[in-house]
Every structure is written in C-alpha cells, then in structure tokens.
Amino acid sequence: MYLKKTCKAGITIEVHKSYSARYGRNIPRGNRESRTPEAMKKYNEKMAWRKLTRQINANFAPGDLFLTCTYRKDERPDPQRAKQNMENFLDRVRRRFKKAGAEFKYIQVTAYGKQGGIHHHVIIPAFDYQVVTACWPHGALRFESLYPDGEYSALAWYLIKQSRLSPDGGESIPGNRWSGSRNLIKPVEKVEEVDAKEWREEPKPIKGYYIDPNSVENGISPVTGIPYQFYRMIQIKPEKGSPKNAIRSAKGPPAVAKHRK
C-alpha cells in the first residue's frame, strides 16, 4: 500500500508517490546522515519551486506578461522604499484593469543583484503594454510574453534562483520567496491509497498527457527518510476553453527552459 498525491494546475498534473507511516514499518528508510542542513536547504528550495510552478501553471497562460521592473542607476531605493514602489505599481495596474473590465492578478518576486541593486519580476495577465509601462515611473520596464507551451516550471525555477540574494548580501531572502494576489487559484492536492506494494520506477502517463522527463524523481525524502517518486504530466491537447496556442508537442521539455535555467 502506498499513497498517491495528485495536483492539477492548468494543463499539468503533478504526481507524488510515497509510503504512509501506517504502512511503512517494513519500508527501508534513508540514512539520517542525509538530513544535513545543506540537504534540507536544497529540499526547501525544491518545495518552494514546486509550489511556485503550480501557482504559475494554474493562473497564467500563453500571452500573459512577465515583467522586469528596474531602477535608474542614480535612483536606486532601499528595500523598504522598493517595497512601497512595487505596491504602488500594482495598485496603479489594478485600477487600469478594473477600468477595462478585466480581472487582475499577479505573482511578484523582488530580486537583489550581487552589489545590492534591487529589481522586481512580476507576472500579470495579458494587457496593453503601453498602459502598464506608464504605471512604472522609476526606470525601465521590460516585458516578455509567457511562452506558448503553457507549462512554466522553468520560469518558476528562474524566479526562485533570483530570490536567493538578500539586501545585506546574504544567500537567501528570509520568509516567502514570492508574493501574489489574493485571487490566485490555489491548486488542491488529492490523496488516494493505492493497493500495491510499490510503484513503477518508470511512470506511465494517463491518456491525453505525457510525462516531462526532466521532472521525474525517484529518491529518499530528507525529512521522512522514506522513498518517493515525483513527476509532472503535461496535457497534449488543451481542455475545452483553454487557449488554442497552449497546445504543446509531446516531443520533450520546452526549449525555453534552456533560456530560463
């Protein structure tokens, strides 16, 4: 008997298999030496990445905007001022969306350069770029359209890595690495018990999906010491109502991942 957790987010389904403590008495556990601070640090970063991936995949689609808000070199603010600037920017953009009768939501990450320079990354729904640009008076605002495959784990990884430097030059930013609007869809994880001693080492996708080969993990949890398997399935054809350009080839991982990673 093992536990299978699934979480649908946009055109993806994440699957996590592990053994329950109820049924895990005879399951060989990993060496506790693997639970080092470095191992736990990597584990926490991985969990933050997966959570952010789900949020982006569930809430944004091809054609939505990925913004980078920068400051003029002679006008770089301190962290508190930068936080206020971003809040003001989001308020301005929110009002523009409301005026246009469009729903506004966002995911935002503040990043710090190696010399302490601050910039912001923001993901928002597709909108008039000139209108959005006018809401950021502090410097340049660069934008990219979210790439058309509809699966954004590579973008989430980029944002997690961007959030590693803190204002004092430390390695990671304390607390949550990103923030988002309250109206973000929050994917729900479903749990079921599978009546089998173990799972396939090479997972099989369900009909209509393929497995991202870069997402497959067979390992030992540094928290529980119990074996687990994780993988992400991606829809070959979008569900009814999904953007037409969200259709993705089943040939493999996105080429854009090379750019983001």
One Martini backbone bead per residue (centre of mass of N, CA, C, O) as a GRO file, in nm:
protein
  261
    1MET     BB    1   0.095   0.037   0.024
    2TYR     BB    2   0.029   0.365  -0.116
    3LEU     BB    3   0.070   0.706  -0.181
    4LYS     BB    4  -0.130   0.931  -0.395
    5LYS     BB    5  -0.051   1.249  -0.525
    6THR     BB    6  -0.255   1.503  -0.678
    7CYS     BB    7  -0.204   1.802  -0.904
    8LYS     BB    8  -0.389   2.042  -1.063
    9ALA     BB    9  -0.231   2.278  -1.314
   10GLY     BB   10  -0.377   2.341  -1.565
   11ILE     BB   11  -0.193   2.136  -1.798
   12THR     BB   12  -0.116   1.996  -1.523
   13ILE     BB   13   0.016   1.696  -1.342
   14GLU     BB   14   0.100   1.611  -1.023
   15VAL     BB   15   0.307   1.341  -0.884
   16HIS     BB   16   0.304   1.174  -0.554
   17LYS     BB   17   0.493   0.907  -0.411
   18SER     BB   18   0.435   0.720  -0.102
   19TYR     BB   19   0.469   0.620   0.230
   20SER     BB   20   0.301   0.537   0.495
   21ALA     BB   21   0.328   0.503   0.832
   22ARG     BB   22   0.115   0.270   0.843
   23TYR     BB   23   0.295   0.106   0.593
   24GLY     BB   24   0.627   0.167   0.672
   25ARG     BB   25   0.780  -0.047   0.857
   26ASN     BB   26   0.924  -0.218   0.596
   27ILE     BB   27   1.057   0.041   0.499
   28PRO     BB   28   1.336   0.158   0.383
   29ARG     BB   29   1.540   0.394   0.514
   30GLY     BB   30   1.720   0.657   0.516
   31ASN     BB   31   1.989   0.814   0.595
   32ARG     BB   32   2.029   1.057   0.840
   33GLU     BB   33   2.278   1.201   0.706
   34SER     BB   34   2.096   1.341   0.478
   35ARG     BB   35   1.994   1.554   0.715
   36THR     BB   36   2.127   1.813   0.631
   37PRO     BB   37   2.136   2.143   0.590
   38GLU     BB   38   2.185   2.122   0.283
   39ALA     BB   39   1.955   1.924   0.220
   40MET     BB   40   1.728   2.105   0.336
   41LYS     BB   41   1.776   2.345   0.155
   42LYS     BB   42   1.715   2.197  -0.113
   43TYR     BB   43   1.434   2.102  -0.034
   44ASN     BB   44   1.303   2.382   0.014
   45GLU     BB   45   1.358   2.486  -0.270
   46LYS     BB   46   1.194   2.270  -0.417
   47MET     BB   47   0.921   2.334  -0.281
   48ALA     BB   48   0.907   2.627  -0.380
   49TRP     BB   49   0.913   2.557  -0.679
   50ARG     BB   50   0.658   2.381  -0.695
   51LYS     BB   51   0.459   2.590  -0.590
   52LEU     BB   52   0.512   2.806  -0.808
   53THR     BB   53   0.447   2.635  -1.051
   54ARG     BB   54   0.148   2.588  -0.983
   55GLN     BB   55   0.062   2.886  -0.979
   56ILE     BB   56   0.134   2.955  -1.269
   57ASN     BB   57  -0.016   2.724  -1.420
   58ALA     BB   58  -0.307   2.802  -1.293
   59ASN     BB   59  -0.303   3.140  -1.378
   60PHE     BB   60  -0.136   3.115  -1.651
   61ALA     BB   61  -0.076   3.207  -2.001
   62PRO     BB   62  -0.036   3.246  -2.306
   63GLY     BB   63   0.049   3.603  -2.332
   64ASP     BB   64   0.131   3.671  -2.082
   65LEU     BB   65   0.316   3.870  -1.842
   66PHE     BB   66   0.673   3.936  -1.807
   67LEU     BB   67   0.821   4.143  -1.569
   68THR     BB   68   1.086   4.404  -1.551
   69CYS     BB   69   1.174   4.614  -1.280
   70THR     BB   70   1.365   4.907  -1.287
   71TYR     BB   71   1.635   5.129  -1.200
   72ARG     BB   72   1.788   5.398  -1.176
   73LYS     BB   73   2.106   5.432  -1.083
   74ASP     BB   74   2.045   5.721  -0.914
   75GLU     BB   75   1.747   5.569  -0.787
   76ARG     BB   76   1.805   5.363  -0.572
   77PRO     BB   77   1.648   5.192  -0.335
   78ASP     BB   78   1.542   5.079  -0.060
   79PRO     BB   79   1.364   4.815   0.045
   80GLN     BB   80   1.118   4.978   0.152
   81ARG     BB   81   1.076   5.156  -0.101
   82ALA     BB   82   1.048   4.924  -0.303
   83LYS     BB   83   0.793   4.804  -0.182
   84GLN     BB   84   0.619   5.058  -0.228
   85ASN     BB   85   0.654   5.077  -0.533
   86MET     BB   86   0.517   4.806  -0.595
   87GLU     BB   87   0.244   4.865  -0.467
   88ASN     BB   88   0.181   5.110  -0.649
   89PHE     BB   89   0.196   4.963  -0.917
   90LEU     BB   90  -0.028   4.752  -0.863
   91ASP     BB   91  -0.253   4.962  -0.816
   92ARG     BB   92  -0.245   5.092  -1.094
   93VAL     BB   93  -0.297   4.837  -1.262
   94ARG     BB   94  -0.561   4.754  -1.128
   95ARG     BB   95  -0.721   5.005  -1.224
   96ARG     BB   96  -0.690   4.949  -1.527
   97PHE     BB   97  -0.836   4.681  -1.528
   98LYS     BB   98  -1.105   4.775  -1.408
   99LYS     BB   99  -1.170   4.978  -1.634
  100ALA     BB  100  -1.159   4.729  -1.854
  101GLY     BB  101  -1.295   4.466  -1.718
  102ALA     BB  102  -1.048   4.315  -1.580
  103GLU     BB  103  -0.867   4.069  -1.441
  104PHE     BB  104  -0.650   4.088  -1.156
  105LYS     BB  105  -0.321   3.937  -1.129
  106TYR     BB  106  -0.031   3.813  -0.927
  107ILE     BB  107   0.331   3.769  -0.941
  108GLN     BB  108   0.605   3.841  -0.705
  109VAL     BB  109   0.961   3.939  -0.731
  110THR     BB  110   1.239   4.026  -0.537
  111ALA     BB  111   1.561   4.136  -0.643
  112TYR     BB  112   1.926   4.098  -0.591
  113GLY     BB  113   2.211   4.202  -0.654
  114LYS     BB  114   2.546   4.165  -0.578
  115GLN     BB  115   2.535   4.499  -0.504
  116GLY     BB  116   2.210   4.550  -0.416
  117GLY     BB  117   2.038   4.572  -0.654
  118ILE     BB  118   1.706   4.645  -0.741
  119HIS     BB  119   1.439   4.423  -0.856
  120HIS     BB  120   1.147   4.321  -1.052
  121HIS     BB  121   0.908   4.052  -1.076
  122VAL     BB  122   0.617   4.011  -1.300
  123ILE     BB  123   0.296   3.850  -1.320
  124ILE     BB  124   0.047   3.901  -1.577
  125PRO     BB  125  -0.197   3.959  -1.758
  126ALA     BB  126  -0.295   4.044  -2.047
  127PHE     BB  127  -0.195   4.371  -2.181
  128ASP     BB  128  -0.137   4.691  -2.224
  129TYR     BB  129   0.183   4.789  -2.230
  130GLN     BB  130   0.168   5.101  -2.220
  131VAL     BB  131  -0.002   5.113  -1.963
  132VAL     BB  132   0.194   4.964  -1.776
  133THR     BB  133   0.447   5.142  -1.816
  134ALA     BB  134   0.312   5.408  -1.693
  135CYS     BB  135   0.321   5.272  -1.388
  136TRP     BB  136   0.654   5.298  -1.424
  137PRO     BB  137   0.871   5.575  -1.310
  138HIS     BB  138   1.180   5.443  -1.219
  139GLY     BB  139   1.227   5.305  -1.512
  140ALA     BB  140   1.260   5.020  -1.656
  141LEU     BB  141   1.030   4.810  -1.863
  142ARG     BB  142   1.026   4.476  -1.911
  143PHE     BB  143   0.900   4.231  -2.158
  144GLU     BB  144   0.724   3.911  -2.174
  145SER     BB  145   0.583   3.650  -2.316
  146LEU     BB  146   0.445   3.374  -2.250
  147TYR     BB  147   0.508   3.082  -2.341
  148PRO     BB  148   0.320   2.841  -2.547
  149ASP     BB  149   0.317   2.566  -2.362
  150GLY     BB  150   0.191   2.616  -2.050
  151GLU     BB  151   0.475   2.553  -1.894
  152TYR     BB  152   0.649   2.700  -1.580
  153SER     BB  153   0.905   2.574  -1.432
  154ALA     BB  154   1.141   2.744  -1.547
  155LEU     BB  155   1.040   3.016  -1.442
  156ALA     BB  156   1.026   2.939  -1.144
  157TRP     BB  157   1.328   2.879  -1.113
  158TYR     BB  158   1.428   3.160  -1.183
  159LEU     BB  159   1.283   3.302  -0.944
  160ILE     BB  160   1.411   3.145  -0.714
  161LYS     BB  161   1.705   3.225  -0.783
  162GLN     BB  162   1.655   3.538  -0.766
  163SER     BB  163   1.576   3.514  -0.439
  164ARG     BB  164   1.867   3.459  -0.291
  165LEU     BB  165   1.925   3.758  -0.255
  166SER     BB  166   1.993   3.990  -0.014
  167PRO     BB  167   2.043   4.309   0.097
  168ASP     BB  168   2.315   4.197   0.271
  169GLY     BB  169   2.428   3.947   0.078
  170GLY     BB  170   2.290   3.709   0.122
  171GLU     BB  171   2.161   3.402   0.004
  172SER     BB  172   1.871   3.449   0.139
  173ILE     BB  173   1.535   3.510   0.165
  174PRO     BB  174   1.333   3.559   0.403
  175GLY     BB  175   1.077   3.374   0.367
  176ASN     BB  176   0.894   3.438   0.123
  177ARG     BB  177   0.986   3.448  -0.229
  178TRP     BB  178   0.680   3.532  -0.280
  179SER     BB  179   0.400   3.708  -0.426
  180GLY     BB  180   0.029   3.739  -0.420
  181SER     BB  181  -0.275   3.744  -0.501
  182ARG     BB  182  -0.584   3.650  -0.361
  183ASN     BB  183  -0.708   3.538  -0.657
  184LEU     BB  184  -0.556   3.293  -0.669
  185ILE     BB  185  -0.526   2.987  -0.771
  186LYS     BB  186  -0.551   2.691  -0.560
  187PRO     BB  187  -0.429   2.404  -0.573
  188VAL     BB  188  -0.552   2.073  -0.518
  189GLU     BB  189  -0.478   1.799  -0.324
  190LYS     BB  190  -0.493   1.452  -0.392
  191VAL     BB  191  -0.567   1.150  -0.197
  192GLU     BB  192  -0.452   0.804  -0.236
  193GLU     BB  193  -0.486   0.459  -0.205
  194VAL     BB  194  -0.262   0.200  -0.306
  195ASP     BB  195  -0.291  -0.147  -0.393
  196ALA     BB  196   0.049  -0.165  -0.350
  197LYS     BB  197   0.385  -0.214  -0.287
  198GLU     BB  198   0.461  -0.059  -0.559
  199TRP     BB  199   0.609   0.136  -0.805
  200ARG     BB  200   0.700   0.253  -1.089
  201GLU     BB  201   1.002   0.366  -1.200
  202GLU     BB  202   0.843   0.408  -1.474
  203PRO     BB  203   0.618   0.614  -1.553
  204LYS     BB  204   0.277   0.656  -1.657
  205PRO     BB  205   0.063   0.809  -1.848
  206ILE     BB  206  -0.219   0.944  -1.910
  207LYS     BB  207  -0.459   1.012  -2.106
  208GLY     BB  208  -0.348   1.306  -2.283
  209TYR     BB  209  -0.054   1.263  -2.170
  210TYR     BB  210   0.278   1.361  -2.067
  211ILE     BB  211   0.608   1.322  -1.956
  212ASP     BB  212   0.838   1.505  -1.801
  213PRO     BB  213   1.161   1.398  -1.787
  214ASN     BB  214   1.273   1.634  -1.589
  215SER     BB  215   1.062   1.556  -1.337
  216VAL     BB  216   1.180   1.289  -1.257
  217GLU     BB  217   1.168   1.126  -0.927
  218ASN     BB  218   1.389   0.902  -0.735
  219GLY     BB  219   1.380   0.896  -0.374
  220ILE     BB  220   1.476   1.049  -0.058
  221SER     BB  221   1.354   1.185   0.211
  222PRO     BB  222   1.497   1.417   0.439
  223VAL     BB  223   1.254   1.404   0.646
  224THR     BB  224   1.156   1.076   0.649
  225GLY     BB  225   1.328   0.851   0.475
  226ILE     BB  226   1.130   0.803   0.237
  227PRO     BB  227   1.034   0.694  -0.042
  228TYR     BB  228   0.997   0.851  -0.374
  229GLN     BB  229   0.776   0.996  -0.633
  230PHE     BB  230   0.817   1.230  -0.912
  231TYR     BB  231   0.585   1.397  -1.147
  232ARG     BB  232   0.500   1.554  -1.471
  233MET     BB  233   0.210   1.621  -1.646
  234ILE     BB  234   0.118   1.694  -1.993
  235GLN     BB  235  -0.090   1.825  -2.205
  236ILE     BB  236  -0.151   1.772  -2.538
  237LYS     BB  237  -0.445   1.882  -2.506
  238PRO     BB  238  -0.658   2.110  -2.449
  239GLU     BB  239  -0.904   2.215  -2.288
  240LYS     BB  240  -1.197   2.338  -2.291
  241GLY     BB  241  -1.108   2.691  -2.314
  242SER     BB  242  -0.832   2.686  -2.389
  243PRO     BB  243  -0.575   2.797  -2.533
  244LYS     BB  244  -0.470   2.723  -2.846
  245ASN     BB  245  -0.150   2.789  -2.782
  246ALA     BB  246  -0.126   2.545  -2.555
  247ILE     BB  247  -0.029   2.354  -2.742
  248ARG     BB  248   0.181   2.059  -2.709
  249SER     BB  249   0.440   1.885  -2.764
  250ALA     BB  250   0.558   1.534  -2.711
  251LYS     BB  251   0.889   1.555  -2.741
  252GLY     BB  252   0.941   1.752  -2.481
  253PRO     BB  253   1.103   1.988  -2.346
  254PRO     BB  254   1.145   2.311  -2.327
  255ALA     BB  255   1.352   2.534  -2.483
  256VAL     BB  256   1.321   2.773  -2.278
  257ALA     BB  257   1.466   2.640  -2.034
  258LYS     BB  258   1.750   2.726  -2.123
  259HIS     BB  259   1.705   3.026  -2.068
  260ARG     BB  260   1.611   3.014  -1.764
  261LYS     BB  261   1.848   2.816  -1.645
   0.00000   0.00000   0.00000
